[in-house]
Amino acid sequence: MAWLGRLSPVRSMWPKQTWSGLCVADAYAAGSKCGIGGALFFPSGSCAWFSLQMTSNDFQSLQIPMHDDLQKDIASLETLAQIALIFIAVRSFPGSRIPIKIPTLSDNTGAEAVSNKLFTTQLPLAMFLEKLCLLIATSHTEVQVGHIPGKDNEYADALSRWDNNGSPHNFLPSDRVQLRLTDLWNLDRQPQLFPANTWIPWQLPHAS
């Protein structure tokens, strides 16, 4: 119902223009620990990157049925990394809503396939794919996931395993986008002011 309620009643048949930026992401898992990381390189030359470390407890708190050995759900984690890319990308566009196709790269063929088909019946992967579909529907974007060999995905691989020490591949701390699992899972869209200190004579509405 949430998905259908956010769909536009009008859909253009005009193909969406492919965004000229570059997005790469990766995920890793070892036992009860895992991480996702990635970077977005914008046509203007600017960059945005993320690195998020998680444990099994983080998924349990959101009632996401993951295996105790998170490596068994690596395709789900790779899909979560794709969600993070799109999450950051759409918030970099005016109004977080622009009809374009966002090209991303992944070195996991399972996540690549389901992200392009937008369908699977396998759990918990289907739950992650549902979140990706919601994000695409609410932002009116399309996603095209291409394949990158693991040996060439060194930036995203390093970011997914980063322990918050040093500077991974010389990425600037000021370009980092701080993410939490709840941000990517709940996908709550609330009205915001830009700049944040803008004065208006009423209170912003909040979803109940």
C-alpha positions in Angstrom: 0.0 0.0 0.0 2.9 2.4 0.8 4.4 1.6 -2.6 1.2 2.1 -4.6 0.3 5.3 -2.6 3.5 6.9 -3.8 3.2 6.1 -7.5 2.4 8.9 -9.9 -0.9 8.4 -11.8 0.9 9.6 -14.9 3.9 7.8 -16.4 5.9 9.3 -19.2 6.7 6.9 -22.1 9.8 9.1 -22.9 13.0 7.2 -22.0 14.8 8.5 -19.0 18.1 10.1 -19.7 21.1 8.2 -18.4 23.0 10.1 -15.7 26.6 10.7 -16.6 28.0 10.1 -13.1 29.7 7.0 -11.9 28.5 4.9 -8.9 30.4 1.9 -7.4 29.5 -0.2 -4.3 30.6 -3.3 -2.6 29.8 -5.4 0.5 31.7 -7.9 2.7 30.7 -10.3 5.4 32.5 -12.3 8.0 30.6 -14.2 10.6 28.3 -11.8 12.5 30.0 -8.7 11.1 29.6 -7.0 7.7 30.0 -3.8 5.9 29.0 -1.9 2.8 30.8 0.9 1.1 30.7 2.9 -2.1 31.4 6.1 -3.9 29.6 8.4 -6.3 31.6 10.5 -8.7 29.5 13.4 -10.1 29.9 14.9 -13.5 31.0 18.2 -11.9 34.1 16.4 -10.4 32.8 16.2 -6.9 32.6 13.0 -4.9 30.4 11.5 -2.2 31.3 8.3 -0.4 30.0 6.1 2.4 31.2 3.3 4.7 28.8 1.5 7.0 29.8 -1.3 9.4 27.1 -3.5 10.9 26.5 -6.6 12.9 23.8 -9.3 13.1 22.2 -7.4 16.0 21.6 -4.4 13.7 19.4 -6.5 11.4 17.7 -8.3 14.3 16.6 -5.0 15.8 14.8 -4.2 12.6 13.4 -7.8 12.4 15.3 -8.6 9.2 15.7 -12.4 9.0 19.4 -12.7 8.3 21.6 -15.8 8.8 23.9 -15.9 11.8 26.7 -16.2 9.2 26.1 -13.0 7.2 28.2 -14.4 4.3 25.2 -16.5 3.4 23.3 -13.3 2.7 26.0 -11.5 0.7 23.7 -10.9 -2.2 21.3 -9.1 0.2 24.2 -7.0 1.5 25.3 -6.2 -2.0 21.8 -5.0 -2.8 21.8 -2.9 0.4 25.0 -1.2 -1.0 23.1 -0.4 -4.2 20.3 1.0 -2.1 22.8 3.3 -0.4 24.1 4.5 -3.8 20.6 5.4 -5.0 19.7 6.9 -1.6 22.6 9.3 -1.8 22.2 10.0 -5.5 18.6 11.1 -5.4 19.2 13.4 -2.5 21.9 15.1 -4.5 19.3 16.1 -7.1 16.9 19.1 -6.9 14.0 18.1 -4.7 15.3 14.5 -4.6 13.1 13.8 -7.6 14.3 13.9 -11.2 13.5 11.5 -14.0 16.8 9.9 -14.9 18.4 6.5 -15.1 21.2 6.0 -12.6 24.0 3.6 -13.7 25.7 1.7 -10.9 28.4 -1.0 -10.8 28.5 -4.1 -8.7 30.8 -7.1 -8.5 28.1 -9.5 -7.3 26.2 -11.1 -10.1 23.2 -12.0 -7.8 22.7 -8.5 -6.7 23.2 -7.2 -10.2 20.6 -9.6 -11.6 17.8 -8.9 -9.1 18.4 -5.1 -9.1 17.9 -5.1 -12.8 14.9 -7.4 -12.8 13.4 -6.0 -9.6 12.0 -9.4 -8.7 12.9 -12.3 -6.6 11.1 -14.7 -4.2 14.1 -15.6 -2.2 14.2 -14.3 1.4 15.7 -12.2 2.8 16.8 -10.8 -0.6 13.2 -10.0 -1.5 12.9 -7.7 1.5 16.0 -5.7 0.4 14.7 -5.6 -3.2 11.4 -4.2 -2.0 13.2 -1.3 -0.3 15.1 -0.7 -3.6 11.8 -0.7 -5.5 10.3 1.8 -3.0 13.2 4.1 -3.3 13.0 4.0 -7.1 9.3 4.6 -7.1 9.4 7.6 -4.8 12.2 9.3 -6.6 10.9 8.6 -10.2 14.3 7.3 -11.2 15.4 4.1 -12.9 18.5 2.0 -12.0 20.8 0.1 -14.4 23.3 -2.1 -12.6 26.4 -3.1 -14.5 29.1 -5.6 -13.7 32.6 -4.7 -12.5 35.2 -7.4 -11.9 36.1 -7.7 -8.2 39.7 -6.9 -8.9 38.7 -3.6 -10.4 36.3 -2.6 -7.6 39.1 -1.7 -5.2 37.6 1.7 -4.1 34.3 0.3 -3.0 36.0 -2.9 -1.6 38.2 -0.8 0.6 35.3 1.4 1.8 33.2 -1.6 2.7 36.0 -2.9 5.0 37.1 0.4 6.4 37.6 0.5 10.1 37.4 4.3 10.5 41.2 4.6 10.8 43.2 6.6 8.3 41.9 7.8 5.0 40.7 5.1 2.6 42.2 5.7 -0.9 42.6 9.4 0.0 38.8 10.0 0.1 38.2 13.3 1.9 36.3 13.2 5.2 34.3 16.2 4.1 32.8 14.1 1.2 31.6 11.3 3.4 27.9 10.8 3.8 27.0 9.4 7.2 24.5 6.6 6.9 22.7 4.2 9.3 20.9 1.0 8.5 17.6 2.6 9.7 18.0 5.4 7.1 18.2 2.8 4.3 15.6 0.5 5.7 12.8 2.9 6.8 13.1 5.3 3.9 10.9 7.9 5.7 10.4 10.9 3.5 9.9 14.1 5.6 9.6 17.7 4.4 12.8 19.6 5.0 14.1 23.1 4.7 17.1 24.1 2.6 19.0 25.9 4.0 18.0 24.3 7.3 17.9 27.6 9.2 15.2 29.1 6.8 12.4 30.7 8.7 8.8 29.9 7.8 5.6 31.0 9.7 4.4 27.5 10.3 5.6 24.1 11.4 6.7 21.5 8.9 4.2 18.6 8.6 5.4 15.2 9.9 4.1 11.8 8.8 2.3 10.0 11.6 
